[in-house]
């Protein structure tokens, strides 16, 4: 992933929003849970995220650009632009893409304490 290019593009599209560089993904907090605890929205640019689950949050992934291979409890799902998928609490999931852009909505809003590594 061209991290500098992606960060610059996110900062241009979402001025003033927090951009976080993680391992295998870059996240822009469009509507963070600190502002709205009931629902958060982030734009994630994904190469590969590690297996994890959430005990409370339901996540809605919508592919904005590219193709995403999403694994839910070991089952593979191929998503393309405009496709979406709902991930329920307790479902172990991870994703692979190639600079794939997704919109991720979490209900309730995403918090680090609810992001549990497998």
Short mmCIF file of the C-alpha atoms (twelve columns), coordinates in Angstrom:
data_MODEL
# 
_entry.id   MODEL 
# 
loop_
_atom_site.group_PDB 
_atom_site.id 
_atom_site.type_symbol 
_atom_site.label_atom_id 
_atom_site.label_alt_id 
_atom_site.label_comp_id 
_atom_site.label_asym_id 
_atom_site.label_seq_id 
_atom_site.Cartn_x 
_atom_site.Cartn_y 
_atom_site.Cartn_z 
_atom_site.pdbx_PDB_model_num 
ATOM 1   C CA . UNK A 1   0.000   0.000   0.000  1 
ATOM 2   C CA . UNK A 2   1.211   3.481   -0.803 1 
ATOM 3   C CA . UNK A 3   0.632   4.791   2.728  1 
ATOM 4   C CA . UNK A 4   1.614   8.410   2.061  1 
ATOM 5   C CA . UNK A 5   -0.699  8.632   -0.951 1 
ATOM 6   C CA . UNK A 6   -3.639  7.058   0.924  1 
ATOM 7   C CA . UNK A 7   -3.198  9.287   3.999  1 
ATOM 8   C CA . UNK A 8   -3.013  12.382  1.795  1 
ATOM 9   C CA . UNK A 9   -6.169  11.353  -0.091 1 
ATOM 10  C CA . UNK A 10  -8.077  10.658  3.149  1 
ATOM 11  C CA . UNK A 11  -6.998  14.009  4.620  1 
ATOM 12  C CA . UNK A 12  -8.160  15.770  1.447  1 
ATOM 13  C CA . UNK A 13  -11.563 13.989  1.360  1 
ATOM 14  C CA . UNK A 14  -12.154 14.262  5.121  1 
ATOM 15  C CA . UNK A 15  -10.382 17.435  6.307  1 
ATOM 16  C CA . UNK A 16  -9.900  17.722  10.049 1 
ATOM 17  C CA . UNK A 17  -10.716 14.061  10.693 1 
ATOM 18  C CA . UNK A 18  -8.320  11.731  12.524 1 
ATOM 19  C CA . UNK A 19  -6.356  9.334   10.287 1 
ATOM 20  C CA . UNK A 20  -4.790  6.305   11.963 1 
ATOM 21  C CA . UNK A 21  -2.142  4.147   10.310 1 
ATOM 22  C CA . UNK A 22  -2.426  0.545   11.454 1 
ATOM 23  C CA . UNK A 23  -0.893  -2.746  10.447 1 
ATOM 24  C CA . UNK A 24  -2.401  -3.580  7.049  1 
ATOM 25  C CA . UNK A 25  -4.971  -0.784  7.098  1 
ATOM 26  C CA . UNK A 26  -5.413  2.956   7.374  1 
ATOM 27  C CA . UNK A 27  -8.517  4.296   9.131  1 
ATOM 28  C CA . UNK A 28  -10.149 7.714   8.943  1 
ATOM 29  C CA . UNK A 29  -12.627 8.360   11.759 1 
ATOM 30  C CA . UNK A 30  -15.413 10.220  9.955  1 
ATOM 31  C CA . UNK A 31  -17.845 10.070  12.893 1 
ATOM 32  C CA . UNK A 32  -15.985 8.669   15.916 1 
ATOM 33  C CA . UNK A 33  -17.702 7.115   18.928 1 
ATOM 34  C CA . UNK A 34  -16.382 9.981   21.078 1 
ATOM 35  C CA . UNK A 35  -18.850 12.212  19.197 1 
ATOM 36  C CA . UNK A 36  -21.642 9.643   18.855 1 
ATOM 37  C CA . UNK A 37  -21.431 6.607   21.188 1 
ATOM 38  C CA . UNK A 38  -24.452 4.919   19.562 1 
ATOM 39  C CA . UNK A 39  -22.915 4.734   16.071 1 
ATOM 40  C CA . UNK A 40  -19.485 5.410   14.622 1 
ATOM 41  C CA . UNK A 41  -18.447 5.662   10.979 1 
ATOM 42  C CA . UNK A 42  -14.957 5.168   9.584  1 
ATOM 43  C CA . UNK A 43  -13.399 4.861   6.170  1 
ATOM 44  C CA . UNK A 44  -10.820 2.062   6.134  1 
ATOM 45  C CA . UNK A 45  -8.311  1.374   3.393  1 
ATOM 46  C CA . UNK A 46  -7.383  -2.288  3.689  1 
ATOM 47  C CA . UNK A 47  -4.615  -4.556  2.533  1 
ATOM 48  C CA . UNK A 48  -4.991  -7.124  5.331  1 
ATOM 49  C CA . UNK A 49  -6.493  -6.868  8.796  1 
ATOM 50  C CA . UNK A 50  -5.883  -9.425  11.507 1 
ATOM 51  C CA . UNK A 51  -8.559  -11.782 12.877 1 
ATOM 52  C CA . UNK A 52  -10.616 -10.180 15.626 1 
ATOM 53  C CA . UNK A 53  -14.144 -9.925  16.972 1 
ATOM 54  C CA . UNK A 54  -16.341 -7.506  18.884 1 
ATOM 55  C CA . UNK A 55  -18.370 -8.530  21.930 1 
ATOM 56  C CA . UNK A 56  -20.884 -5.666  21.622 1 
ATOM 57  C CA . UNK A 57  -20.648 -3.960  18.226 1 
ATOM 58  C CA . UNK A 58  -22.359 -4.905  15.002 1 
ATOM 59  C CA . UNK A 59  -20.306 -3.744  12.009 1 
ATOM 60  C CA . UNK A 60  -21.598 -2.920  8.550  1 
ATOM 61  C CA . UNK A 61  -18.952 -3.031  5.804  1 
ATOM 62  C CA . UNK A 62  -19.654 -1.369  2.464  1 
ATOM 63  C CA . UNK A 63  -17.041 -1.536  -0.285 1 
ATOM 64  C CA . UNK A 64  -16.405 1.899   -1.769 1 
ATOM 65  C CA . UNK A 65  -13.496 1.080   -4.085 1 
ATOM 66  C CA . UNK A 66  -11.850 -2.198  -5.037 1 
ATOM 67  C CA . UNK A 67  -12.511 -5.789  -4.051 1 
ATOM 68  C CA . UNK A 68  -12.545 -7.209  -0.527 1 
ATOM 69  C CA . UNK A 69  -12.176 -10.792 0.604  1 
ATOM 70  C CA . UNK A 70  -13.938 -10.976 3.942  1 
ATOM 71  C CA . UNK A 71  -13.642 -13.975 6.244  1 
ATOM 72  C CA . UNK A 72  -16.415 -14.460 8.810  1 
ATOM 73  C CA . UNK A 73  -15.975 -17.369 11.234 1 
ATOM 74  C CA . UNK A 74  -13.696 -18.981 8.627  1 
ATOM 75  C CA . UNK A 75  -16.158 -18.619 5.709  1 
ATOM 76  C CA . UNK A 76  -14.912 -16.627 2.717  1 
ATOM 77  C CA . UNK A 77  -17.021 -13.853 1.128  1 
ATOM 78  C CA . UNK A 78  -16.004 -11.913 -1.986 1 
ATOM 79  C CA . UNK A 79  -17.256 -8.323  -1.984 1 
ATOM 80  C CA . UNK A 80  -17.046 -5.814  -4.829 1 
ATOM 81  C CA . UNK A 81  -17.812 -2.103  -5.082 1 
ATOM 82  C CA . UNK A 82  -21.243 -1.270  -3.599 1 
ATOM 83  C CA . UNK A 83  -21.489 -4.700  -1.894 1 
ATOM 84  C CA . UNK A 84  -22.086 -4.741  1.840  1 
ATOM 85  C CA . UNK A 85  -21.956 -7.233  4.688  1 
ATOM 86  C CA . UNK A 86  -23.135 -7.211  8.302  1 
ATOM 87  C CA . UNK A 87  -20.831 -8.662  10.964 1 
ATOM 88  C CA . UNK A 88  -22.596 -9.595  14.187 1 
ATOM 89  C CA . UNK A 89  -21.056 -9.425  17.691 1 
ATOM 90  C CA . UNK A 90  -18.909 -12.462 18.480 1 
ATOM 91  C CA . UNK A 91  -18.153 -13.309 14.838 1 
ATOM 92  C CA . UNK A 92  -14.429 -13.638 14.226 1 
ATOM 93  C CA . UNK A 93  -13.549 -11.734 11.075 1 
ATOM 94  C CA . UNK A 94  -10.679 -10.435 9.015  1 
ATOM 95  C CA . UNK A 95  -10.290 -9.008  5.536  1 
ATOM 96  C CA . UNK A 96  -7.890  -8.862  2.629  1 
ATOM 97  C CA . UNK A 97  -7.811  -6.356  -0.194 1 
ATOM 98  C CA . UNK A 98  -5.451  -4.321  -2.297 1 
ATOM 99  C CA . UNK A 99  -5.815  -0.744  -1.126 1 
ATOM 100 C CA . UNK A 100 -9.538  -1.487  -0.860 1 
ATOM 101 C CA . UNK A 101 -11.701 1.342   0.497  1 
ATOM 102 C CA . UNK A 102 -14.632 0.479   2.747  1 
ATOM 103 C CA . UNK A 103 -17.113 2.383   4.872  1 
ATOM 104 C CA . UNK A 104 -17.449 0.749   8.277  1 
ATOM 105 C CA . UNK A 105 -20.407 1.644   10.474 1 
ATOM 106 C CA . UNK A 106 -20.429 0.279   14.041 1 
ATOM 107 C CA . UNK A 107 -23.443 0.026   16.347 1 
ATOM 108 C CA . UNK A 108 -22.790 0.898   19.136 1 
ATOM 109 C CA . UNK A 109 -19.813 3.050   18.218 1 
ATOM 110 C CA . UNK A 110 -16.387 1.367   17.958 1 
ATOM 111 C CA . UNK A 111 -14.174 1.515   21.043 1 
ATOM 112 C CA . UNK A 112 -10.742 -0.102  21.494 1 
ATOM 113 C CA . UNK A 113 -11.967 -2.217  24.437 1 
ATOM 114 C CA . UNK A 114 -14.425 -3.997  22.098 1 
ATOM 115 C CA . UNK A 115 -11.771 -4.874  19.491 1 
ATOM 116 C CA . UNK A 116 -10.626 -8.305  20.655 1 
ATOM 117 C CA . UNK A 117 -7.798  -10.132 18.892 1 
ATOM 118 C CA . UNK A 118 -8.124  -13.828 18.169 1 
# 
